[in-house]
Amino acid sequence: MNRVVLLACGAIVPLAAPSAVAAQQHDHSAPVAPAAHAEVPTDPETERVAAVLAAYRDALVGGDAAAMEALFRDDSRVFENGKAEGSFAQYLAHHLGPELDAIVAFTFSDPTILVRVVGPVAFGYETYSYRIALDDGRVIERDGVATSVLILEEGEWKIAQYHSSSRAPRPS
């Protein structure tokens, strides 16, 4: 089941952040769920941003490189698991593209998308689990998170920055 929570606001709202000491003392083995939001107002722009992020996930599942590339700005930046990958075009050519060729099946489960729109900029936060079956018989299962910055240009939302990371699922 897909769960989408859309947050709309007209001004930048500072996010409360734990101190560095508190962050270091946090038990990182315990999963942290996104904060619950009751009856969050939506508008067409937040829905459009969420649709772009969902379209990227759908294009990954379908192995559709052209559809993925159309969602990113030419000067985008991609970061994955602690590595700066360059623009999406570079990431596709040198990392993701070769991986797509080896994927037999790609599925996501329990995806969530939270979106905040601030004028012509939007921020996305996603959680998900995924399973990838490779042509050599290996299966990769991970829990992941992603953050995105999108920019509205000429009526279209495009991903300007995308950062994802994942890890092996931990027992509940």
C-alpha positions as CSV (number, residue, x, y, z in Angstrom):
1,M,0.0,0.0,0.0
2,N,1.4,3.4,-0.9
3,R,1.1,6.1,1.7
4,V,1.5,9.7,0.7
5,V,1.5,12.6,3.2
6,L,1.6,16.0,1.6
7,L,2.6,19.1,3.5
8,A,1.9,22.5,2.1
9,C,3.2,25.7,3.5
10,G,3.8,29.2,2.2
11,A,6.9,30.0,4.3
12,I,10.0,28.1,5.4
13,V,9.4,26.5,8.7
14,P,12.5,25.6,10.7
15,L,12.7,22.0,11.6
16,A,13.6,21.0,15.2
17,A,16.9,19.1,15.1
18,P,18.5,17.2,18.0
19,S,21.8,18.5,19.3
20,A,24.9,16.7,18.0
21,V,25.3,15.0,21.4
22,A,21.7,13.7,21.4
23,A,22.2,12.5,17.8
24,Q,25.3,10.6,18.8
25,Q,23.5,9.0,21.8
26,H,20.5,8.0,19.7
27,D,19.9,4.2,19.3
28,H,20.3,4.0,15.5
29,S,19.3,0.3,15.5
30,A,15.7,1.2,16.2
31,P,13.7,2.4,13.2
32,V,12.3,5.9,13.3
33,A,9.0,6.3,11.5
34,P,7.9,9.6,9.9
35,A,5.8,11.7,12.3
36,A,2.1,11.1,12.0
37,H,0.1,13.9,10.4
38,A,-3.6,14.1,10.8
39,E,-5.7,15.6,8.0
40,V,-2.8,17.3,6.3
41,P,-4.0,19.9,3.8
42,T,-3.0,19.3,0.2
43,D,-2.9,21.4,-2.8
44,P,-2.2,20.7,-6.5
45,E,1.5,21.6,-6.2
46,T,2.2,19.2,-3.4
47,E,0.3,16.5,-5.3
48,R,2.3,17.2,-8.5
49,V,5.6,17.0,-6.5
50,A,4.6,13.7,-5.0
51,A,3.7,12.4,-8.5
52,V,7.2,13.2,-9.7
53,L,8.8,11.3,-6.9
54,A,6.4,8.3,-7.4
55,A,7.1,8.5,-11.2
56,Y,10.8,8.1,-10.4
57,R,10.2,5.0,-8.3
58,D,7.9,3.6,-11.0
59,A,10.5,4.2,-13.7
60,L,13.1,2.4,-11.6
61,V,10.8,-0.6,-11.3
62,G,10.1,-0.5,-15.0
63,G,13.8,0.0,-15.9
64,D,12.8,3.0,-18.0
65,A,16.0,5.2,-18.1
66,A,14.4,7.8,-20.4
67,A,11.5,8.3,-18.1
68,M,13.9,8.7,-15.1
69,E,16.1,11.1,-16.9
70,A,13.1,13.3,-17.9
71,L,12.4,13.9,-14.1
72,F,15.8,15.4,-13.3
73,R,17.3,18.8,-14.1
74,D,20.4,18.8,-16.4
75,D,22.5,20.2,-13.5
76,S,21.1,17.8,-10.9
77,R,23.2,16.2,-8.2
78,V,22.7,12.6,-7.0
79,F,24.1,11.2,-3.8
80,E,23.8,7.5,-2.9
81,N,25.0,5.6,0.2
82,G,27.8,8.1,1.0
83,K,29.0,8.7,-2.6
84,A,28.5,11.8,-4.7
85,E,27.5,10.4,-8.1
86,G,27.4,13.7,-10.1
87,S,24.5,14.7,-12.3
88,F,21.7,12.2,-12.9
89,A,23.0,11.7,-16.4
90,Q,26.4,10.7,-15.0
91,Y,24.8,8.5,-12.4
92,L,22.8,6.8,-15.1
93,A,25.7,6.3,-17.4
94,H,28.2,5.1,-14.8
95,H,26.2,3.5,-12.0
96,L,22.5,3.0,-12.4
97,G,22.4,2.1,-16.1
98,P,24.7,-0.9,-15.8
99,E,22.7,-2.1,-12.7
100,L,19.4,-1.8,-14.7
101,D,20.8,-4.2,-17.3
102,A,21.3,-6.9,-14.6
103,I,18.0,-6.5,-12.9
104,V,15.4,-9.2,-13.5
105,A,12.8,-7.9,-11.0
106,F,12.6,-4.8,-8.9
107,T,9.8,-4.2,-6.4
108,F,9.1,-1.6,-3.7
109,S,7.0,-2.2,-0.6
110,D,5.5,0.2,1.9
111,P,6.6,3.4,0.2
112,T,5.8,6.7,1.9
113,I,6.3,10.2,0.5
114,L,6.1,13.4,2.5
115,V,6.3,16.7,0.5
116,R,6.7,20.3,1.6
117,V,6.4,23.1,-1.0
118,V,8.0,26.5,-0.4
119,G,7.3,28.7,-3.4
120,P,9.2,27.3,-6.5
121,V,11.1,24.8,-4.3
122,A,9.9,21.5,-2.9
123,F,11.4,19.1,-0.4
124,G,10.6,15.4,-0.5
125,Y,11.2,12.7,2.1
126,E,10.6,9.0,1.3
127,T,10.9,5.7,3.1
128,Y,10.5,2.3,1.5
129,S,11.7,-1.3,1.3
130,Y,12.8,-2.8,-1.9
131,R,13.7,-6.2,-3.4
132,I,15.9,-6.6,-6.5
133,A,16.4,-9.9,-8.3
134,L,19.5,-10.0,-10.5
135,D,20.2,-12.1,-13.6
136,D,23.0,-14.0,-11.7
137,G,20.4,-15.3,-9.2
138,R,21.3,-12.9,-6.3
139,V,18.5,-11.2,-4.5
140,I,19.0,-7.8,-2.7
141,E,16.6,-6.7,0.0
142,R,16.9,-3.3,1.6
143,D,15.1,-0.7,3.7
144,G,15.8,2.8,2.2
145,V,15.2,6.5,2.6
146,A,15.6,9.3,0.2
147,T,15.4,13.1,0.3
148,S,14.9,15.3,-2.7
149,V,14.9,19.0,-3.6
150,L,12.8,19.8,-6.6
151,I,12.5,23.1,-8.5
152,L,9.5,24.4,-10.4
153,E,10.6,25.7,-13.9
154,E,8.4,26.6,-16.7
155,G,5.5,24.8,-15.0
156,E,7.3,21.5,-14.4
157,W,8.7,20.1,-11.2
158,K,12.2,18.7,-11.7
159,I,14.5,17.0,-9.3
160,A,17.5,19.1,-8.6
161,Q,19.1,17.0,-5.8
162,Y,18.4,13.4,-4.8
163,H,20.0,11.6,-1.9
164,S,19.2,8.0,-1.1
165,S,20.6,5.4,1.3
166,S,19.7,1.9,2.3
167,R,20.6,-0.9,4.6
168,A,19.7,-4.6,5.1
169,P,16.4,-4.9,6.9
170,R,16.7,-5.4,10.7
171,P,14.5,-7.8,12.6
172,S,11.5,-6.2,14.2
